[in-house]
Structure formats: C-alpha cells, structure tokens
Amino acid sequence: MINNTETRDRFLNFFYTDKPKVALEPTQFQGIKSIPNTVEYLLSTQNCGTVVVRF
C-alpha cells in the first residue's frame, strides 16, 4: 500500500530544494495545422522540454 503522506513529503522536499527544472522546447509550432507535426515530433522523442503550439 502506498503511504500518501510519505509520497507527499518526498514530492514537497523535491520541489522546495529547487531540483525540478522547467524547460520549453526551442522548436516552435504555430497554429492548429501544426498539431500533427507537433505530435509526430513528441513521439520521435526529439523534444527536450515542454512543447507549445501557439495560436
């Protein structure tokens, strides 16, 4: 059985020690027509961060 208190404490410790790093993918995707290319890009594991499609 998972101990939710222990899991929460480990997550908060991880978060407050500044270990998580946020990265936005430098490759840009623009508009709804780019969504298939974006999904293909994600599935190819070429991304190094969060992928954003701008509208």
PQR file of N, CA, C, O and H, with PARSE charges and radii, in Angstrom:
ATOM      1  N   MET A   1       0.843  -1.183   0.000 -0.4000 1.5000
ATOM      2  CA  MET A   1       0.000   0.000   0.000 -0.0000 2.0000
ATOM      3  C   MET A   1       0.890   1.249   0.000  0.5500 1.7000
ATOM      4  O   MET A   1       1.912   1.284   0.684 -0.5500 1.4000
ATOM      5  N   ILE A   2       0.504   2.254  -0.756 -0.4000 1.5000
ATOM      6  CA  ILE A   2       1.269   3.494  -0.874 -0.0000 2.0000
ATOM      7  C   ILE A   2       0.967   4.398   0.311  0.5500 1.7000
ATOM      8  O   ILE A   2      -0.192   4.618   0.666 -0.5500 1.4000
ATOM      9  H   ILE A   2      -0.326   2.225  -1.311  0.4000 1.0000
ATOM     10  N   ASN A   3       2.024   4.913   0.913 -0.4000 1.5000
ATOM     11  CA  ASN A   3       1.881   5.853   2.008 -0.0000 2.0000
ATOM     12  C   ASN A   3       1.794   7.251   1.409  0.5500 1.7000
ATOM     13  O   ASN A   3       2.811   7.812   1.001 -0.5500 1.4000
ATOM     14  H   ASN A   3       2.964   4.734   0.624  0.4000 1.0000
ATOM     15  N   ASN A   4       0.599   7.817   1.353 -0.4000 1.5000
ATOM     16  CA  ASN A   4       0.402   9.117   0.718 -0.0000 2.0000
ATOM     17  C   ASN A   4       1.141  10.241   1.428  0.5500 1.7000
ATOM     18  O   ASN A   4       1.613  11.172   0.775 -0.5500 1.4000
ATOM     19  H   ASN A   4      -0.227   7.362   1.685  0.4000 1.0000
ATOM     20  N   THR A   5       1.252  10.178   2.739 -0.4000 1.5000
ATOM     21  CA  THR A   5       1.963  11.210   3.485 -0.0000 2.0000
ATOM     22  C   THR A   5       3.439  11.196   3.123  0.5500 1.7000
ATOM     23  O   THR A   5       4.039  12.247   2.902 -0.5500 1.4000
ATOM     24  H   THR A   5       0.869   9.422   3.270  0.4000 1.0000
ATOM     25  N   GLU A   6       4.017  10.019   3.064 -0.4000 1.5000
ATOM     26  CA  GLU A   6       5.436   9.903   2.708 -0.0000 2.0000
ATOM     27  C   GLU A   6       5.667  10.380   1.274  0.5500 1.7000
ATOM     28  O   GLU A   6       6.642  11.082   1.004 -0.5500 1.4000
ATOM     29  H   GLU A   6       3.529   9.164   3.244  0.4000 1.0000
ATOM     30  N   THR A   7       4.787  10.007   0.370 -0.4000 1.5000
ATOM     31  CA  THR A   7       4.904  10.422  -1.027 -0.0000 2.0000
ATOM     32  C   THR A   7       4.801  11.933  -1.148  0.5500 1.7000
ATOM     33  O   THR A   7       5.582  12.560  -1.863 -0.5500 1.4000
ATOM     34  H   THR A   7       3.996   9.437   0.590  0.4000 1.0000
ATOM     35  N   ARG A   8       3.844  12.511  -0.454 -0.4000 1.5000
ATOM     36  CA  ARG A   8       3.677  13.963  -0.472 -0.0000 2.0000
ATOM     37  C   ARG A   8       4.922  14.664   0.066  0.5500 1.7000
ATOM     38  O   ARG A   8       5.400  15.634  -0.523 -0.5500 1.4000
ATOM     39  H   ARG A   8       3.209  12.001   0.127  0.4000 1.0000
ATOM     40  N   ASP A   9       5.437  14.173   1.178 -0.4000 1.5000
ATOM     41  CA  ASP A   9       6.622  14.783   1.785 -0.0000 2.0000
ATOM     42  C   ASP A   9       7.830  14.697   0.855  0.5500 1.7000
ATOM     43  O   ASP A   9       8.597  15.654   0.744 -0.5500 1.4000
ATOM     44  H   ASP A   9       5.049  13.385   1.656  0.4000 1.0000
ATOM     45  N   ARG A  10       8.001  13.567   0.192 -0.4000 1.5000
ATOM     46  CA  ARG A  10       9.114  13.418  -0.748 -0.0000 2.0000
ATOM     47  C   ARG A  10       8.962  14.391  -1.917  0.5500 1.7000
ATOM     48  O   ARG A  10       9.938  15.003  -2.350 -0.5500 1.4000
ATOM     49  H   ARG A  10       7.379  12.790   0.282  0.4000 1.0000
ATOM     50  N   PHE A  11       7.736  14.529  -2.425 -0.4000 1.5000
ATOM     51  CA  PHE A  11       7.495  15.451  -3.530 -0.0000 2.0000
ATOM     52  C   PHE A  11       7.764  16.892  -3.111  0.5500 1.7000
ATOM     53  O   PHE A  11       8.431  17.634  -3.833 -0.5500 1.4000
ATOM     54  H   PHE A  11       6.943  14.031  -2.073  0.4000 1.0000
ATOM     55  N   LEU A  12       7.256  17.288  -1.963 -0.4000 1.5000
ATOM     56  CA  LEU A  12       7.458  18.659  -1.497 -0.0000 2.0000
ATOM     57  C   LEU A  12       8.927  18.945  -1.239  0.5500 1.7000
ATOM     58  O   LEU A  12       9.406  20.039  -1.540 -0.5500 1.4000
ATOM     59  H   LEU A  12       6.715  16.686  -1.376  0.4000 1.0000
ATOM     60  N   ASN A  13       9.644  17.982  -0.687 -0.4000 1.5000
ATOM     61  CA  ASN A  13      11.078  18.157  -0.477 -0.0000 2.0000
ATOM     62  C   ASN A  13      11.785  18.342  -1.819  0.5500 1.7000
ATOM     63  O   ASN A  13      12.645  19.211  -1.960 -0.5500 1.4000
ATOM     64  H   ASN A  13       9.255  17.094  -0.443  0.4000 1.0000
ATOM     65  N   PHE A  14      11.422  17.530  -2.787 -0.4000 1.5000
ATOM     66  CA  PHE A  14      11.994  17.646  -4.130 -0.0000 2.0000
ATOM     67  C   PHE A  14      11.707  19.025  -4.715  0.5500 1.7000
ATOM     68  O   PHE A  14      12.596  19.665  -5.277 -0.5500 1.4000
ATOM     69  H   PHE A  14      10.724  16.824  -2.673  0.4000 1.0000
ATOM     70  N   PHE A  15      10.466  19.480  -4.581 -0.4000 1.5000
ATOM     71  CA  PHE A  15      10.043  20.762  -5.134 -0.0000 2.0000
ATOM     72  C   PHE A  15      10.751  21.931  -4.454  0.5500 1.7000
ATOM     73  O   PHE A  15      11.238  22.835  -5.133 -0.5500 1.4000
ATOM     74  H   PHE A  15       9.743  18.960  -4.124  0.4000 1.0000
ATOM     75  N   TYR A  16      10.813  21.925  -3.140 -0.4000 1.5000
ATOM     76  CA  TYR A  16      11.372  23.065  -2.405 -0.0000 2.0000
ATOM     77  C   TYR A  16      12.892  23.111  -2.411  0.5500 1.7000
ATOM     78  O   TYR A  16      13.469  24.122  -2.009 -0.5500 1.4000
ATOM     79  H   TYR A  16      10.417  21.191  -2.588  0.4000 1.0000
ATOM     80  N   THR A  17      13.552  22.066  -2.846 -0.4000 1.5000
ATOM     81  CA  THR A  17      15.012  22.090  -2.956 -0.0000 2.0000
ATOM     82  C   THR A  17      15.445  22.544  -4.347  0.5500 1.7000
ATOM     83  O   THR A  17      16.620  22.445  -4.701 -0.5500 1.4000
ATOM     84  H   THR A  17      13.084  21.244  -3.173  0.4000 1.0000
ATOM     85  N   ASP A  18      14.496  23.041  -5.128 -0.4000 1.5000
ATOM     86  CA  ASP A  18      14.762  23.578  -6.471 -0.0000 2.0000
ATOM     87  C   ASP A  18      15.360  22.551  -7.427  0.5500 1.7000
ATOM     88  O   ASP A  18      16.086  22.924  -8.349 -0.5500 1.4000
ATOM     89  H   ASP A  18      13.542  23.122  -4.841  0.4000 1.0000
ATOM     90  N   LYS A  19      15.075  21.287  -7.232 -0.4000 1.5000
ATOM     91  CA  LYS A  19      15.580  20.262  -8.138 -0.0000 2.0000
ATOM     92  C   LYS A  19      14.825  20.214  -9.465  0.5500 1.7000
ATOM     93  O   LYS A  19      15.444  19.977 -10.502 -0.5500 1.4000
ATOM     94  H   LYS A  19      14.485  20.984  -6.483  0.4000 1.0000
ATOM     95  N   PRO A  20      13.490  20.434  -9.469 -0.5600 1.5000
ATOM     96  CA  PRO A  20      12.810  20.386 -10.772  0.2800 2.0000
ATOM     97  C   PRO A  20      13.209  21.577 -11.637  0.5500 1.7000
ATOM     98  O   PRO A  20      13.288  22.707 -11.153 -0.5500 1.4000
ATOM     99  N   LYS A  21      13.450  21.325 -12.879 -0.4000 1.5000
ATOM    100  CA  LYS A  21      13.804  22.382 -13.825 -0.0000 2.0000
ATOM    101  C   LYS A  21      12.771  22.401 -14.949  0.5500 1.7000
ATOM    102  O   LYS A  21      12.401  21.359 -15.488 -0.5500 1.4000
ATOM    103  H   LYS A  21      13.385  20.408 -13.272  0.4000 1.0000
ATOM    104  N   VAL A  22      12.322  23.584 -15.285 -0.4000 1.5000
ATOM    105  CA  VAL A  22      11.346  23.750 -16.352 -0.0000 2.0000
ATOM    106  C   VAL A  22      12.089  24.101 -17.629  0.5500 1.7000
ATOM    107  O   VAL A  22      12.961  24.970 -17.638 -0.5500 1.4000
ATOM    108  H   VAL A  22      12.623  24.431 -14.847  0.4000 1.0000
ATOM    109  N   ALA A  23      11.734  23.415 -18.703 -0.4000 1.5000
ATOM    110  CA  ALA A  23      12.365  23.695 -19.992 -0.0000 2.0000
ATOM    111  C   ALA A  23      11.282  23.785 -21.059  0.5500 1.7000
ATOM    112  O   ALA A  23      10.413  22.919 -21.154 -0.5500 1.4000
ATOM    113  H   ALA A  23      11.026  22.709 -18.695  0.4000 1.0000
ATOM    114  N   LEU A  24      11.346  24.834 -21.852 -0.4000 1.5000
ATOM    115  CA  LEU A  24      10.452  24.953 -23.000 -0.0000 2.0000
ATOM    116  C   LEU A  24      11.242  24.595 -24.246  0.5500 1.7000
ATOM    117  O   LEU A  24      12.374  25.042 -24.432 -0.5500 1.4000
ATOM    118  H   LEU A  24      12.052  25.538 -21.775  0.4000 1.0000
ATOM    119  N   GLU A  25      10.644  23.801 -25.078 -0.4000 1.5000
ATOM    120  CA  GLU A  25      11.279  23.361 -26.314 -0.0000 2.0000
ATOM    121  C   GLU A  25      11.528  24.565 -27.216  0.5500 1.7000
ATOM    122  O   GLU A  25      10.610  25.355 -27.434 -0.5500 1.4000
ATOM    123  H   GLU A  25       9.725  23.438 -24.927  0.4000 1.0000
ATOM    124  N   PRO A  26      12.736  24.732 -27.748 -0.5600 1.5000
ATOM    125  CA  PRO A  26      13.020  25.866 -28.626  0.2800 2.0000
ATOM    126  C   PRO A  26      12.352  25.754 -30.002  0.5500 1.7000
ATOM    127  O   PRO A  26      12.156  26.763 -30.680 -0.5500 1.4000
ATOM    128  N   THR A  27      12.005  24.533 -30.414 -0.4000 1.5000
ATOM    129  CA  THR A  27      11.304  24.360 -31.693 -0.0000 2.0000
ATOM    130  C   THR A  27       9.897  24.917 -31.547  0.5500 1.7000
ATOM    131  O   THR A  27       9.178  24.555 -30.616 -0.5500 1.4000
ATOM    132  H   THR A  27      12.164  23.713 -29.863  0.4000 1.0000
ATOM    133  N   GLN A  28       9.499  25.800 -32.466 -0.4000 1.5000
ATOM    134  CA  GLN A  28       8.191  26.433 -32.358 -0.0000 2.0000
ATOM    135  C   GLN A  28       7.200  25.830 -33.348  0.5500 1.7000
ATOM    136  O   GLN A  28       7.541  25.526 -34.491 -0.5500 1.4000
ATOM    137  H   GLN A  28      10.083  26.094 -33.222  0.4000 1.0000
ATOM    138  N   PHE A  29       5.976  25.668 -32.884 -0.4000 1.5000
ATOM    139  CA  PHE A  29       4.884  25.192 -33.718 -0.0000 2.0000
ATOM    140  C   PHE A  29       3.793  26.254 -33.674  0.5500 1.7000
ATOM    141  O   PHE A  29       3.412  26.721 -32.600 -0.5500 1.4000
ATOM    142  H   PHE A  29       5.699  25.916 -31.956  0.4000 1.0000
ATOM    143  N   GLN A  30       3.298  26.630 -34.836 -0.4000 1.5000
ATOM    144  CA  GLN A  30       2.355  27.738 -34.936 -0.0000 2.0000
ATOM    145  C   GLN A  30       1.061  27.275 -35.591  0.5500 1.7000
ATOM    146  O   GLN A  30       1.076  26.770 -36.713 -0.5500 1.4000
ATOM    147  H   GLN A  30       3.607  26.251 -35.709  0.4000 1.0000
ATOM    148  N   GLY A  31      -0.053  27.446 -34.895 -0.4000 1.5000
ATOM    149  CA  GLY A  31      -1.371  27.214 -35.466 -0.0000 2.0000
ATOM    150  C   GLY A  31      -1.859  25.780 -35.383  0.5500 1.7000
ATOM    151  O   GLY A  31      -1.098  24.839 -35.157 -0.5500 1.4000
ATOM    152  H   GLY A  31      -0.065  27.856 -33.983  0.4000 1.0000
ATOM    153  N   ILE A  32      -3.155  25.659 -35.576 -0.4000 1.5000
ATOM    154  CA  ILE A  32      -3.813  24.358 -35.441 -0.0000 2.0000
ATOM    155  C   ILE A  32      -3.322  23.348 -36.482  0.5500 1.7000
ATOM    156  O   ILE A  32      -3.316  22.145 -36.221 -0.5500 1.4000
ATOM    157  H   ILE A  32      -3.773  26.423 -35.760  0.4000 1.0000
ATOM    158  N   LYS A  33      -2.918  23.825 -37.644 -0.4000 1.5000
ATOM    159  CA  LYS A  33      -2.446  22.913 -38.687 -0.0000 2.0000
ATOM    160  C   LYS A  33      -1.094  22.279 -38.333  0.5500 1.7000
ATOM    161  O   LYS A  33      -0.693  21.294 -38.954 -0.5500 1.4000
ATOM    162  H   LYS A  33      -2.923  24.802 -37.856  0.4000 1.0000
ATOM    163  N   SER A  34      -0.397  22.831 -37.349 -0.4000 1.5000
ATOM    164  CA  SER A  34       0.899  22.273 -36.961 -0.0000 2.0000
ATOM    165  C   SER A  34       0.774  21.152 -35.926  0.5500 1.7000
ATOM    166  O   SER A  34       1.775  20.522 -35.583 -0.5500 1.4000
ATOM    167  H   SER A  34      -0.723  23.630 -36.844  0.4000 1.0000
ATOM    168  N   ILE A  35      -0.437  20.892 -35.422 -0.4000 1.5000
ATOM    169  CA  ILE A  35      -0.611  19.887 -34.372 -0.0000 2.0000
ATOM    170  C   ILE A  35      -0.148  18.487 -34.806  0.5500 1.7000
ATOM    171  O   ILE A  35       0.532  17.825 -34.023 -0.5500 1.4000
ATOM    172  H   ILE A  35      -1.250  21.404 -35.701  0.4000 1.0000
ATOM    173  N   PRO A  36      -0.480  18.004 -36.007 -0.5600 1.5000
ATOM    174  CA  PRO A  36       0.044  16.682 -36.399  0.2800 2.0000
ATOM    175  C   PRO A  36       1.575  16.630 -36.392  0.5500 1.7000
ATOM    176  O   PRO A  36       2.154  15.632 -35.961 -0.5500 1.4000
ATOM    177  N   ASN A  37       2.229  17.679 -36.858 -0.4000 1.5000
ATOM    178  CA  ASN A  37       3.688  17.723 -36.824 -0.0000 2.0000
ATOM    179  C   ASN A  37       4.214  17.765 -35.391  0.5500 1.7000
ATOM    180  O   ASN A  37       5.254  17.182 -35.084 -0.5500 1.4000
ATOM    181  H   ASN A  37       1.759  18.489 -37.208  0.4000 1.0000
ATOM    182  N   THR A  38       3.491  18.454 -34.526 -0.4000 1.5000
ATOM    183  CA  THR A  38       3.884  18.540 -33.129 -0.0000 2.0000
ATOM    184  C   THR A  38       3.815  17.170 -32.466  0.5500 1.7000
ATOM    185  O   THR A  38       4.735  16.779 -31.748 -0.5500 1.4000
ATOM    186  H   THR A  38       2.646  18.928 -34.776  0.4000 1.0000
ATOM    187  N   VAL A  39       2.732  16.446 -32.704 -0.4000 1.5000
ATOM    188  CA  VAL A  39       2.571  15.108 -32.129 -0.0000 2.0000
ATOM    189  C   VAL A  39       3.659  14.179 -32.660  0.5500 1.7000
ATOM    190  O   VAL A  39       4.241  13.406 -31.899 -0.5500 1.4000
ATOM    191  H   VAL A  39       1.984  16.764 -33.287  0.4000 1.0000
ATOM    192  N   GLU A  40       3.930  14.250 -33.938 -0.4000 1.5000
ATOM    193  CA  GLU A  40       4.990  13.434 -34.524 -0.0000 2.0000
ATOM    194  C   GLU A  40       6.340  13.768 -33.871  0.5500 1.7000
ATOM    195  O   GLU A  40       7.137  12.876 -33.578 -0.5500 1.4000
ATOM    196  H   GLU A  40       3.457  14.878 -34.556  0.4000 1.0000
ATOM    197  N   TYR A  41       6.578  15.042 -33.654 -0.4000 1.5000
ATOM    198  CA  TYR A  41       7.817  15.495 -33.014 -0.0000 2.0000
ATOM    199  C   TYR A  41       7.929  14.925 -31.601  0.5500 1.7000
ATOM    200  O   TYR A  41       8.992  14.452 -31.198 -0.5500 1.4000
ATOM    201  H   TYR A  41       5.931  15.767 -33.892  0.4000 1.0000
ATOM    202  N   LEU A  42       6.825  14.975 -30.853 -0.4000 1.5000
ATOM    203  CA  LEU A  42       6.823  14.428 -29.497 -0.0000 2.0000
ATOM    204  C   LEU A  42       7.092  12.925 -29.496  0.5500 1.7000
ATOM    205  O   LEU A  42       7.884  12.428 -28.695 -0.5500 1.4000
ATOM    206  H   LEU A  42       5.962  15.360 -31.181  0.4000 1.0000
ATOM    207  N   LEU A  43       6.432  12.213 -30.392 -0.4000 1.5000
ATOM    208  CA  LEU A  43       6.576  10.757 -30.439 -0.0000 2.0000
ATOM    209  C   LEU A  43       7.959  10.321 -30.911  0.5500 1.7000
ATOM    210  O   LEU A  43       8.383   9.198 -30.636 -0.5500 1.4000
ATOM    211  H   LEU A  43       5.789  12.617 -31.043  0.4000 1.0000
ATOM    212  N   SER A  44       8.658  11.194 -31.615 -0.4000 1.5000
ATOM    213  CA  SER A  44      10.001  10.858 -32.083 -0.0000 2.0000
ATOM    214  C   SER A  44      11.047  11.076 -30.991  0.5500 1.7000
ATOM    215  O   SER A  44      12.228  10.800 -31.198 -0.5500 1.4000
ATOM    216  H   SER A  44       8.313  12.106 -31.838  0.4000 1.0000
ATOM    217  N   THR A  45      10.619  11.566 -29.839 -0.4000 1.5000
ATOM    218  CA  THR A  45      11.456  11.862 -28.665 -0.0000 2.0000
ATOM    219  C   THR A  45      12.598  12.828 -28.977  0.5500 1.7000
ATOM    220  O   THR A  45      13.671  12.735 -28.380 -0.5500 1.4000
ATOM    221  H   THR A  45       9.659  11.790 -29.671  0.4000 1.0000
ATOM    222  N   GLN A  46      12.373  13.743 -29.897 -0.4000 1.5000
ATOM    223  CA  GLN A  46      13.370  14.764 -30.203 -0.0000 2.0000
ATOM    224  C   GLN A  46      13.293  15.947 -29.246  0.5500 1.7000
ATOM    225  O   GLN A  46      14.245  16.721 -29.142 -0.5500 1.4000
ATOM    226  H   GLN A  46      11.501  13.819 -30.381  0.4000 1.0000
ATOM    227  N   ASN A  47      12.171  16.094 -28.546 -0.4000 1.5000
ATOM    228  CA  ASN A  47      11.993  17.257 -27.693 -0.0000 2.0000
ATOM    229  C   ASN A  47      12.827  17.149 -26.420  0.5500 1.7000
ATOM    230  O   ASN A  47      13.144  16.054 -25.954 -0.5500 1.4000
ATOM    231  H   ASN A  47      11.398  15.465 -28.631  0.4000 1.0000
ATOM    232  N   CYS A  48      13.172  18.304 -25.876 -0.4000 1.5000
ATOM    233  CA  CYS A  48      13.944  18.337 -24.626 -0.0000 2.0000
ATOM    234  C   CYS A  48      13.217  19.134 -23.552  0.5500 1.7000
ATOM    235  O   CYS A  48      13.821  19.516 -22.549 -0.5500 1.4000
ATOM    236  H   CYS A  48      12.915  19.193 -26.255  0.4000 1.0000
ATOM    237  N   GLY A  49      11.947  19.385 -23.747 -0.4000 1.5000
ATOM    238  CA  GLY A  49      11.163  20.141 -22.769 -0.0000 2.0000
ATOM    239  C   GLY A  49       9.708  20.136 -23.165  0.5500 1.7000
ATOM    240  O   GLY A  49       9.282  19.317 -23.980 -0.5500 1.4000
ATOM    241  H   GLY A  49      11.457  19.075 -24.562  0.4000 1.0000
ATOM    242  N   THR A  50       8.950  21.037 -22.600 -0.4000 1.5000
ATOM    243  CA  THR A  50       7.532  21.164 -22.900 -0.0000 2.0000
ATOM    244  C   THR A  50       7.351  21.763 -24.283  0.5500 1.7000
ATOM    245  O   THR A  50       7.941  22.795 -24.603 -0.5500 1.4000
ATOM    246  H   THR A  50       9.296  21.702 -21.939  0.4000 1.0000
ATOM    247  N   VAL A  51       6.536  21.116 -25.100 -0.4000 1.5000
ATOM    248  CA  VAL A  51       6.270  21.590 -26.443 -0.0000 2.0000
ATOM    249  C   VAL A  51       4.993  22.412 -26.423  0.5500 1.7000
ATOM    250  O   VAL A  51       3.986  21.997 -25.848 -0.5500 1.4000
ATOM    251  H   VAL A  51       6.056  20.277 -24.839  0.4000 1.0000
ATOM    252  N   VAL A  52       5.037  23.588 -27.057 -0.4000 1.5000
ATOM    253  CA  VAL A  52       3.898  24.512 -27.067 -0.0000 2.0000
ATOM    254  C   VAL A  52       3.490  24.770 -28.506  0.5500 1.7000
ATOM    255  O   VAL A  52       4.326  25.016 -29.375 -0.5500 1.4000
ATOM    256  H   VAL A  52       5.854  23.925 -27.524  0.4000 1.0000
ATOM    257  N   VAL A  53       2.163  24.706 -28.739 -0.4000 1.5000
ATOM    258  CA  VAL A  53       1.619  25.122 -30.042 -0.0000 2.0000
ATOM    259  C   VAL A  53       0.967  26.476 -29.820  0.5500 1.7000
ATOM    260  O   VAL A  53       0.066  26.616 -28.994 -0.5500 1.4000
ATOM    261  H   VAL A  53       1.485  24.505 -28.033  0.4000 1.0000
ATOM    262  N   ARG A  54       1.425  27.460 -30.558 -0.4000 1.5000
ATOM    263  CA  ARG A  54       0.895  28.814 -30.413 -0.0000 2.0000
ATOM    264  C   ARG A  54      -0.205  29.038 -31.449  0.5500 1.7000
ATOM    265  O   ARG A  54      -0.113  28.592 -32.593 -0.5500 1.4000
ATOM    266  H   ARG A  54       2.158  27.346 -31.230  0.4000 1.0000
ATOM    267  N   PHE A  55      -1.241  29.741 -31.011 -0.4000 1.5000
ATOM    268  CA  PHE A  55      -2.362  30.073 -31.899 -0.0000 2.0000
ATOM    269  C   PHE A  55      -2.431  31.565 -32.105  0.5500 1.7000
ATOM    270  O   PHE A  55      -3.306  32.050 -32.821 -0.5500 1.4000
ATOM    271  H   PHE A  55      -1.316  30.103 -30.082  0.4000 1.0000
TER
END
